[in-house]
Amino acid sequence: MRTAYGGKMTGLPRVAPSPPPADLPVDLRRIELLCARLRPEEGVELERIQWSFARTARAEGWDNALWPVGTLSGRQLVLRVARRESTRALLGREVTVLRRLRGLGTQLPMRVPFILATQDDAVLVPWIDGITAADAPPLTRAETASDLARMLAALHSGPAPDVGRNPVRGVPLTERTDAFETDLARAVLSEDVLARARERWETGLVAAPWEGRELLLHGDPHPGNVVVPEGGGTASLIDWGDTTRGDPASDLGALLLHAPTDQILLEYRRDASWIGADEEEVWQALQARAWAWGTRLALALVTAYPPGHGLGSAGHRLLAA
């Protein structure tokens, strides 16, 4: 989750944060050059693509731009291209994990981006149409949360390739204390909500730390990174650039942003098969750390997004739960 602070230091953000300026060129010339040098994945025939380059990006996030480049079998294709030097490595992580998930040959509870071809700074994928879980109606959000619980259980229970370290995901809670204190001081919330946030954080801090094997984590499964088809169907978990290994509590904290209840954590537990998931002491400590992580993430959202924004609303719901 990439967030930036908006509004005045003492007030609520008035608009959603804008991505930082790009320091890599994101223009038609670079897009055409990258597409000319694409390396296809096994079984993909780039000759079948009907190339048609848009004049501008369809979407632009913190790390990447999504640029329409043509169609394949009637499906819109986009080039996911790095827009900042510091995030080039994230695309490599994404490719490593998505290849591994596809290679497992198992049916996952959610869809993931399908890599067609790669370049050093870009990945060619079909466009995933729909709305984010952050903007979905309550019933859809609840259904999607259950799917995500099962998806994270499958991800965490599988093999964990070496994808490098994410300094702010899967790490011990103590390493995020400064960020928590900063956002808690900036958040415009009632005294009761602030007190509850601190209590959850401190409960997580005193819980037993993660001592199991380092599990494969998505890293950022918040409601803005889940796409729900508007006509119904299986949701997609996108944006795997923050993937890492470590304590699953950080992923479960983001899961709580979808449905801030102990029940959604129990749904995850029912499907999780990593060693220790069925041990009550391990689970109780994980649950406490998950709520602390969820509180930390929620504070980041409410200090970055206005209440009417889908992500801002998700943060407020968790803090009020």
C-alpha positions in Angstrom: 0.0 0.0 0.0 1.6 3.2 -1.1 0.1 6.2 0.7 1.0 9.9 1.0 -0.3 12.4 3.4 -2.9 14.9 2.2 -4.6 17.9 3.7 -3.2 20.0 6.6 -1.1 18.5 9.3 -3.9 19.0 11.8 -6.9 18.2 9.6 -8.4 15.4 7.5 -7.1 14.9 4.0 -9.3 16.6 1.5 -8.4 14.6 -1.6 -6.8 11.2 -2.3 -3.0 11.4 -2.4 -1.3 11.7 -5.8 1.6 9.3 -6.8 5.1 10.8 -6.5 6.6 12.2 -9.7 7.9 9.7 -12.2 11.7 9.7 -12.7 11.5 7.2 -15.6 10.0 8.2 -18.9 6.4 7.0 -19.3 5.6 8.0 -22.9 4.7 6.4 -26.2 8.3 6.2 -27.4 9.4 4.1 -24.4 6.3 1.9 -24.6 6.9 1.1 -28.2 10.6 0.3 -27.5 9.8 -2.0 -24.6 7.1 -3.9 -26.6 9.6 -4.4 -29.4 11.9 -6.1 -27.0 9.4 -8.2 -25.1 10.4 -11.8 -24.1 7.3 -14.1 -24.3 6.4 -16.5 -21.7 6.4 -20.2 -22.6 3.5 -21.0 -25.0 2.7 -17.3 -25.7 2.8 -16.3 -29.4 3.4 -12.5 -29.6 2.7 -12.7 -33.3 -1.0 -13.2 -32.5 -1.3 -9.8 -30.8 -3.1 -7.1 -32.6 -0.9 -4.1 -31.6 -2.6 -0.8 -31.1 -0.8 1.7 -28.9 -2.8 4.2 -26.9 -1.6 7.8 -26.7 -1.7 7.9 -22.9 -1.7 5.4 -20.0 -5.0 4.0 -18.9 -4.0 4.1 -15.2 -1.0 5.2 -13.2 -0.1 4.1 -9.7 2.6 4.7 -7.2 5.1 2.4 -9.0 3.8 1.6 -12.4 1.8 2.8 -15.3 -0.7 0.7 -17.2 -0.5 1.4 -21.0 -2.9 -0.2 -23.5 -0.9 -1.7 -26.3 -3.4 -4.0 -28.2 -5.5 -7.1 -28.0 -5.1 -10.8 -27.9 -8.1 -13.0 -28.7 -10.3 -10.0 -28.0 -8.8 -9.2 -24.6 -7.3 -5.8 -24.0 -3.6 -5.9 -23.2 -1.7 -3.4 -21.1 2.0 -3.0 -20.5 2.7 -2.6 -16.8 5.8 -0.4 -16.9 7.9 0.9 -14.0 7.7 4.7 -13.6 10.3 5.1 -10.9 13.9 3.9 -10.7 13.4 2.8 -7.1 10.6 0.4 -8.0 12.2 -1.5 -10.9 13.0 -4.4 -8.7 9.4 -4.7 -7.6 8.4 -5.9 -11.1 11.0 -8.6 -10.8 9.5 -9.8 -7.5 6.0 -9.8 -9.1 7.1 -11.9 -12.1 8.9 -14.4 -9.8 5.9 -15.0 -7.7 3.3 -15.0 -10.4 5.3 -17.5 -12.4 5.6 -19.7 -9.3 1.9 -19.6 -8.6 1.1 -20.5 -12.2 3.6 -23.3 -12.1 1.9 -24.9 -9.1 -0.9 -26.0 -11.3 -3.5 -25.6 -8.6 -6.8 -23.8 -8.6 -6.5 -20.7 -6.5 -9.5 -19.1 -4.8 -8.8 -15.8 -6.6 -7.4 -14.8 -10.0 -4.0 -13.3 -10.4 -2.5 -11.3 -13.3 -1.4 -13.6 -16.2 2.0 -12.7 -17.5 2.3 -12.9 -21.3 5.7 -11.4 -21.8 8.4 -9.5 -19.9 11.1 -6.9 -20.3 13.5 -5.5 -17.7 11.2 -2.7 -16.8 7.8 -4.0 -17.9 5.3 -6.8 -17.9 2.7 -7.5 -20.5 -0.7 -8.7 -19.0 -4.4 -8.7 -20.0 -6.3 -5.8 -18.5 -8.5 -6.8 -15.5 -11.8 -5.1 -15.7 -14.0 -4.3 -12.7 -14.1 -2.2 -9.5 -11.9 -2.4 -6.5 -13.2 -4.1 -3.3 -12.7 -0.7 -1.7 -15.5 0.7 -3.9 -17.8 -2.4 -3.9 -21.1 -2.5 -2.0 -21.1 -4.1 1.4 -22.4 -7.6 0.4 -19.7 -7.8 -2.3 -17.1 -6.7 0.1 -18.0 -9.4 2.5 -18.0 -12.1 -0.2 -14.6 -10.9 -1.5 -13.2 -10.9 2.0 -14.0 -14.6 2.4 -12.4 -15.3 -1.0 -9.3 -13.3 0.1 -9.1 -15.2 3.4 -8.9 -18.5 1.4 -6.5 -17.0 -1.1 -4.0 -15.8 1.6 -4.3 -19.2 3.3 -3.3 -20.9 0.1 -0.5 -18.5 -0.6 1.0 -18.7 2.9 0.7 -22.5 3.0 2.7 -23.0 -0.3 6.4 -22.8 -1.1 8.1 -19.5 -0.6 10.6 -18.5 -3.3 13.4 -16.1 -2.4 11.9 -12.8 -3.4 14.0 -10.5 -1.2 12.9 -8.5 1.8 10.2 -5.8 2.1 11.3 -3.4 4.9 7.7 -2.6 5.9 5.8 -5.9 5.5 6.2 -9.2 7.3 8.6 -7.7 9.8 8.4 -7.6 13.6 5.8 -5.1 14.8 8.5 -3.3 16.8 10.0 -2.1 13.5 6.8 -0.2 12.6 6.4 1.6 16.0 7.6 4.9 14.8 5.2 4.9 11.8 2.3 3.9 14.1 3.1 6.7 16.6 3.3 9.3 13.8 0.0 8.3 12.2 -1.7 8.0 15.6 -0.7 11.6 16.5 -1.9 12.9 13.1 -5.2 11.0 12.9 -8.4 13.1 13.5 -10.4 10.6 15.5 -12.4 10.4 18.7 -10.6 9.7 22.0 -12.3 6.3 22.3 -11.1 5.3 18.8 -7.6 6.5 19.5 -7.5 4.6 22.8 -8.7 1.4 21.1 -6.1 1.8 18.4 -3.3 2.1 21.0 -4.7 -0.8 23.0 -4.7 -3.1 19.9 -1.2 -2.0 19.0 0.2 -2.7 22.4 -1.6 -6.0 22.6 0.2 -7.0 19.4 3.5 -5.8 20.7 3.4 -8.0 23.8 2.1 -11.0 21.9 4.6 -13.8 21.1 6.6 -12.9 17.9 6.5 -15.0 14.8 8.9 -17.9 15.1 7.7 -20.1 12.3 9.2 -20.5 8.8 9.1 -17.3 6.7 5.9 -17.6 4.7 5.3 -16.2 1.2 3.2 -13.0 1.6 1.4 -10.9 -0.9 2.6 -7.9 1.0 -0.3 -5.5 0.2 -3.7 -7.2 -0.1 -5.7 -4.1 0.9 -9.1 -3.4 -0.7 -7.6 -1.3 -3.5 -5.6 -4.3 -4.7 -8.6 -6.6 -5.2 -10.6 -6.2 -8.4 -14.2 -7.4 -8.5 -15.9 -8.0 -11.8 -19.0 -5.8 -12.0 -21.1 -8.5 -13.6 -20.1 -11.1 -11.0 -17.4 -13.7 -11.1 -14.1 -14.5 -9.4 -12.2 -11.5 -8.0 -8.5 -10.8 -8.8 -5.7 -10.1 -6.4 -3.3 -7.7 -8.2 -0.2 -5.6 -7.5 2.3 -8.2 -6.3 5.3 -5.8 -6.2 5.4 -5.8 -2.4 5.5 -9.5 -2.1 8.0 -10.8 0.5 8.5 -13.5 3.1 7.9 -13.3 6.8 5.2 -13.0 9.5 1.7 -13.6 7.9 0.2 -11.1 10.4 0.9 -8.2 8.1 -1.2 -9.8 5.3 -3.9 -10.6 7.8 -3.9 -7.0 9.0 -4.7 -6.0 5.4 -7.4 -8.7 5.3 -9.1 -7.1 8.3 -9.4 -3.9 6.2 -11.8 -5.9 4.0 -13.9 -7.2 7.0 -12.8 -6.1 10.5 -13.9 -9.2 12.4 -12.4 -12.1 14.1 -14.6 -14.3 11.9 -12.6 -13.5 8.8 -9.4 -14.5 10.5 -11.1 -17.8 11.5 -12.0 -18.3 7.8 -8.4 -17.9 7.0 -7.3 -20.4 9.7 -9.7 -23.1 8.5 -7.8 -23.2 5.1 -4.3 -22.5 6.3 -2.0 -25.5 6.5 1.4 -24.0 7.5 3.0 -25.7 10.5 1.6 -24.2 13.7 -1.7 -22.9 12.3 -3.6 -25.4 14.4 -1.8 -24.6 17.6 -3.9 -22.4 19.9 -1.0 -20.4 21.4 0.5 -19.7 18.0 -2.9 -18.7 16.7 -3.8 -16.3 19.5 -0.5 -14.5 19.2 -1.0 -14.3 15.4 -4.5 -12.9 15.8 -3.2 -10.2 18.2 -0.5 -9.2 15.8 -2.9 -9.2 12.9 -5.2 -6.7 14.7 -2.1 -4.5 15.5 -1.1 -4.6 11.8 -4.6 -3.8 10.7 -4.7 -0.9 13.1 -1.4 0.4 11.7 -2.6 0.1 8.1 -5.9 1.7 8.9 -4.2 4.7 10.5 -2.1 5.1 7.4 -5.3 5.1 5.3 -7.3 7.6 7.4 -4.4 10.1 7.5 -4.0 9.8 3.7 -7.5 9.5 2.2 -10.7 11.5 2.8 -13.5 9.6 4.6 -15.6 9.3 1.4 -12.8 7.5 -0.5 -13.0 3.8 -0.5 -9.7 3.2 1.2 -10.3 6.0 3.8 -13.7 4.4 4.6 -12.0 0.9 5.0 -9.6 2.4 7.5 -12.4 4.1 9.5 -14.4 0.9 9.6 -11.5 -1.1 11.1 -10.7 1.5 13.6 -14.4 1.7 14.7 -14.8 -2.1 14.9 
